[in-house]
């Protein structure tokens, strides 16, 4: 690809992402722009300004060593200890945030047009800083979508027509032949926690063909899953009692089925969609109840990426091609996960379905550095979270953008977190 083609590619990707970001901003009620709706999050309006701040900071300030447009807003929209989440309520109003996004974006695109992407520079070479900004914006789109669910939980009435609660889906475990594979990514545009590629040996094991469904989750609930302490770790049981958790986050019991507080308001849950909005503690308890376990992070990536006929890893479960609507449920193309098994063309070479999009899947592994890990471009994205307090989840969700759906991508949360689009797949 020529330099001019690369610039056009980046400009289009950034423009398309920004259109989706601004559309999401239009879904936020004015009363909630500056309000914190959960202790985990900054105000939802802050996330929009943070997108503009991040791309200006890394492209203009760090890569090109030029001053930012507005140092005060650069600080206010920064994720820094000196700017705690409670201070972030002091952001501009909607029009002020849109103006800030427009001004910073103009600088970023002008810098791209003027830059020599052939430079041997970690930030400028092949447009690294712009690609970093793009992926960052896509990730915050998903965070914003999570927060819209919290908002609708507060403002929407609960009644909604539910699906009849039965299922013909048959769970199936597939044999995964062991082997050695190269885990991680050597792509310079992927994140620091995915590097360096290293060889990992995987023993033979079995993995569920599909994620655990909502219907299967209700069987756990009906069998006393939330009241049987023996199914939970001590920490998990303490969390369950303190939260008084009796169902996944956002689930609403209806007369003949279940509903869900979605980012656009209540919707019925289909029995055969993946169970979602689960903490790691819940996922772990379910696996114990089922007599199985959560897969390790390495087992998950092996099953998603390796072609057993060649022993080589593929960027996505289906191959090298970027995700399309035939491969996965992703990118806010719909407003919830699809029925499991809806995308046979997206299956991995082992025949495992739904390993990209729909719901993130918890693994048993802690978020720790790979051998040879080096933080870049800063410690705060990966390194500061690699202290053993977080568990890895993999695969992406229906709100995850295409650039994030690669099989090497690592997401992570504390085990109490269940406000995200988080589910599970069983292993044994």
N, C-alpha and C positions, 0 to 999 in steps of 0.2 A: 504494500500500500504506500502510495506516495505521501509526502508531507501534507500536501493540500487535501488529499482525500481523507487523511487522518483528521485534519482540522475540521472538515465538513462533517465527518462522522461524530466527532466530539460535540460540535455545535448542535447538531440535530439531537443527540442523546440528551444533552443538557437542556435544550429547549423543550423537548417532550416531557422530561422529568419535571421541569418547572411548571408546565401547564397542569400536570396532575397535582403538584403541590398547591398551586393556587386554587384548584378546584376543591381540594380538601379544606383549605382555609375557608372557603365559602360555606362549608357544612358546619362550621363551628358557631354556635350561638354567641352573640356579643357578651352575654353575662358570664361566659366561661373562658374567654380569651386570657384573662389575667388571674384566673382562679386555680388554685391547686386542688385537684380532685382525688389525689392519692399521694401518700407519703413517698412513694417510689418516684414520682414524676415532678418535673418543673411544670409551671402553667403551660397549657397547650400552645398559647400564642408565642411563648418563648422558643419553642421548637422551630417555628417558621423563621424567625429572625436568626436563630442559630445556624440554619442552613446557609443563609447569605453570609453570615460572619465567617463560617468555616471556609467557604470557597474563596472569599476575599483574603482571608488570613494566609492560607497555604499557597494560593497562586500569586497574589500581589505582594504580600509581606514577606513570606518565607522564601518563595522561589525567586521572585524578582527583586526583593530587598527594597521595595517602595513603601511609603507610609500608607496606612489605611485611611479611608475617607473620614471616619468618625470614631476616634479613640474611645469615646464614652459608650457608644453603642457596641463597639467591638468588645469592650469589657462586659457590658450588661448581657450580651448574647453569648458569652463564653461559658464553658463548663469548667470552672475553676473553683478551688476551695475558698478563695477570697470573694467569690460571688455565689453564696449559698442559694439553694432553691427558693427560700422564702424571700430573698431579695429580688428574684426574677419576676415577681409580680409587677415591678415598676417599668415594664416594657412599654413601648409606644402603643397607640390604639391600632385598629385594623389598617386604616389608610397609611399611618406612619410606618407600619411593618411592611406593607406592600411597596411603599416608596423606597424603603431601605433595601428590600430584595431587588428592586429594579435597578437602583444605583450600583449596588455591588455586582450584579450580574453584568451590567454594561462594561464595567472595568475588567471583569474576568474574561469576557468574550473579546474585548479589544486586546487584552494581553495575549490571548490565544492567536489572534490574527497576526500579531506582530512578532510572535516568538519563533525562534528557530528550534524545532522539535528534534533536530538531528544532533543537538548538543549532547556531549557526554556528561550529563548532569542528572543527579538522582531525582530531582523535582521536575525538570523540564523535558528530559529525554522521553520521546514518544508520548508526551503529554501526561506524564504520571500525575502531576498535581491536579489536572482537570479530571482525570479518571477517578482519582481519590475523592474529589468533591462530588462527582456524580454518584458514586457508590454511597457516600455519606448521606446525600439527599434522599436516595432511595430507602436507606435504612430508617431515616426519620419519618418518611411517609408511613412506614409500618407502625412506628411508635405513635404517631398521630392517630392512626386508625385504632390502635389499642385504646387510646385515651377517649376517642369518640364513643367507644363502648361504655366506658365509665360514665360519661356524660349522659348517655341515653338511659343508663340504669337509674340515674337520678331524676330524669325528667319525664320518662315515658310510662304510661299505664302498662300493666302486664298482660291483660287478656289478649289472646291471639289464637286463631284456629290452628290446632296441632295436627300432625300426621297421626294416623292410626298406628299404635305402637306394636308392631310385629316386624319380623325380619326373616328373609329366606337366605341371607348371607351365611356361608359356611366358612368358619376360620380354617386356615390351612397353614401348616408349617412346612417349609422347604429346606432340603438339605443343602448346606453351603460347604462345598469341599474346601479344605484348608489349603494354605499356600503362603508364599511370601510375596508381598507387594510393596510398591513405593508409595508411602503415605505422605500426604501434604502436596504442596504446589511449588513449582519453580517459576511461575509466572510473576513477573515483577509488579504487575498491577494488582495481584492478590494481596491479602493482608499479611502483616508480619507474623501473626500466630499460625499461619498455614505453612510457613517456611521453617526449616529447610526440608526438602523431601528426604525421607529416610526409610530404610527397609524394615518392615514389620512382619513377623511370622504369625499366621492365623491358624489355629487348630480347627478341625472340622466342627461345625455346630449347626443348629437349625434356627431359622429366622421366619417370622410370620410373613406370609405373602402380602398382607395388608395391615395397616394400622388397626388398633383396637377401635371398634365402632361405638357409637353412642348407645346402641341397643345392648351390646356386650357390657358396657359400663353400668347400665341399669341392672343387669343381673348381679353384678358385684354389690350394688347398693341394696338390692332386695335380699341378698344373702348376709346382710349386716356388715358390709365392708367398712362402713364408717363407724361402727360401734364395736369392732373386734380388735382389741389392742394387740393381740398376738400377730396380726398382719402387718403391723407398723414397727418401724424403728422407734426407740425411745424418743428421739428428737421429733420424729414425725408425729407420734401420738401426742406429744406435748403441743405441737403446732395445731393438730386437729382439734384438740380440746380448747385451746386458746382462741381459735377462729370459729369454733362451733361449726366446722365444716360438715355438711351432710350431703352435698352434691357439688359438682364442679362449679366454678365461678360463672356467673351469668345465667345458669340454668334456672328455668321457672317451670314448676309442675303445673300442667294443665289437665283438664278433665280426662282426655284420652291419650295424652302424650306429653311431650316436653317442648318448651319454647326457650328462646335464647335472646338476650339483649345484644343485638348486633350494632355495628357503628351507625346504622341508619334507623334503628329502632327494633322492637321485638320481631322475631321471625320464628317459624316453627323449626324444630330440629328434625332432620330426617333420621330414622333409626339406623340407616346404613352409612351415614357420614361419620368421619372420625370423631371420637370423643375429644373435646378440646377444652382449653382453659383449665389445665390441670397443673398442680404443683409437682415437683419431683417427688415429694413425700407421697402424694396420691398415686403417682405412676408406680412407684416402688411397691406400695401396699397392694395395688392391683396385681402386679406381677407375682407377688408372693401368694395371693389368693388363687391365681390361675395355676400355681405350681410351676411357674417359669421365672424368668428374670428379664431385666433390661439388657440390651446388647451393650458391649463396650463401644467406645468411640471408634476404635480401630476396626472392630467387626462391622460396624455400620458402614464406614467408608469403603471397606473391602467389598461388601455386598452391593454397594451403590455404584462403585466405579470400575471394578475389575472385570475384564472380559476373560473368562476362564479358558477360552480357546487360544488366547495369545499370552495371557498372564499380564497384559498391559492395562494401565488405568485409563479411563476415559473421563473427560471433563464433566460430563453429565451422565446420569444413569443410562440414557439412550445413545450417547455418543458425543461427538464434538459440536453438533449443531446447537445454536442458541435456542432456548425454549420457545415453542409456539403453542397455540391453543390446542394442538393435537397431542402435546406431550404432558401437559400439567395444568393444574388450577393455580394461577399465580398472578401477581401484578395488579391486584384489585380489579381483575377482569370480571369477577363475581364478588358477592358480598358474604361469602362463607365457603367452607370446604365442600368439595364435591363428594358424591357417593364413592366409596372405595372401589377401586378397579375400573374407574371411568376412563382411564387413559392407558390402554394397553400398549400404545406406541411409545409411552414413556417408561416402560418397564426396564429394569436393569438386565444385564446379560444373564444373571442368575434367575430371572423371571420374577423378581420382587417388584411389586407395584407401589406407586405413590411415594417414591423416595425423593421427589422434588416437588415442592408446592403442597397445597392443601393444609397440612399442619406440620409444625416443628415436632421433632421426636426426641424425647429425653433419652440420654444414654446413662449408663452406670458410671461413666468416667468423670473425674474432676477436671476442670479447666486448668491445665498445667502447660508449661512450655515444651515444645519439641526440642530434641537435641540440637544445639547450635543456635538456639533462638537469639535474635537481636531485635530489639524494639526499633520500629521505624514507621512513621516519621516522628512519633513521640511515645512516651511511656504510658500515657493515660488511656489509650485505646485497649491494649492487651496486657502489658506487663503489670500494671497496677491491680489487675483482677486475677493474676495467676498465683494466688496464695492458698488455694485449696478450699475456698468458701463457695465456689460456684461449680455447677455441673454443666457438662456440654450437652447441647441439643443440636440436632442436625436436620437438614433437608429443606428448610424453608416452608412458607405457608402460602395461603391464598392471597396474602397481602404483600408477599415478598417479590421484589422486582427481578426481572430476568438476570441481570448481572450478578445477583447474589445466589443464584440457584446452583452454582457449581458444587460438585460433590465434596470438595475439600474445605468448603466454608464452615467455620466453627462459630456457633452462637453459644452463649452461656448466660445462666441466671443462678441466683441463689435458690436453694431448694424450696423456699416458702413462696416463691413468685408464681402466680397463676393467672395474671391479668393478660398475658400474651397468648398467642394462638399455639398452644402447647399440648401435645398428645403423646402417645407412646406406641411402640411396636414391640412385640414379645420375642424373646430368644430362649433357647435352651441348649 
